[in-house]
Amino acid sequence: MTIIEVPFIVTDIVLVDVVDFSLLSDEQQFGAAIMFTNTLHETVSALCAAGFREPSEIVIGFIPTGDGFYVILNPLIAGYGPFLALSLRSAILRDGRATGIGLAGVRCAVHLGTAVPFPDVNQQKNFVGTGLNTCARFLSDPNTRPAFEAFAGDTSFMVISDQALANFEKSYPTKNAESWFGANQWRVGDATTITDKHKIQHAVRPFEASRLAAIAPHLPSNWQERAKSPSRTGSPPSGGHRGGRTP
């Protein structure tokens, strides 16, 4: 039996999803898809410039999903995921208004999990992995959406897994930036259990901050420790890795 060495990484995965994208007209979907691409690259480039970082130091992959996209972060910056999600939501909502595209909302999920790079049929870098699958589950349960929307105040809610939140709090301790967190109304809600279509349960929490947030990346507090093992930030979950990135 041949054993295949899977080149997995453990890092932050951000999923950005447009509410009711399939209900948009062809013209609106086309305009939204172009806007996503431009806004994503412009936002990441601007944030990296503000933080004196190269884009590859922050993001190692973008994966379009049709009604949104995944962003795979560099493991060395894992923990920055919530800040990037807030920044992307702000930028997409802003550009959606500016271009006149009727977006019903933009919701995001952040998870710390596994991603496996591979060359796709176009010989472009792509990713599969359980981390991507799990991240998608956070936005797929209609029973939890009313509570998340109530926490956010509208349909543009954001959720984070307990794994990602714990790593965020370790990487960017709030005690080091109390004034920023207070000024930007940072808050995290109670844990909610999501049961996916496979009857697997996931603990996630809604989180919020200013809709004007644009947080430049800076190195996490434990980056030197990570640099000793740059391809991973932790151990893979038991049970191996399954391919596929769609819910």
Secondary structure, 3 states (H helix, E strand, C coil): CCCCCCCCEEEEEEEEEECCHHHCCHHHHHHHHHHHHHHHHHHHHHHHHHCCCCHHHHEEEEEECCCEEEEEECHHHCCCHHHHHHHHHHHHHHHHHHHCCCCCCEEEEEEEEEEEEEECCCCCEEEECHHHHHHHHCCCCCCCHHHHHHHHCCCCCEEEEHHHHHHHHHHCCHHHCHHHHHHCCCEECCCEEEECCCCCEEEEEEEECCCCCCCCCCCCCCHHHHHCCCCCCCCCCCCCCCCCCCC
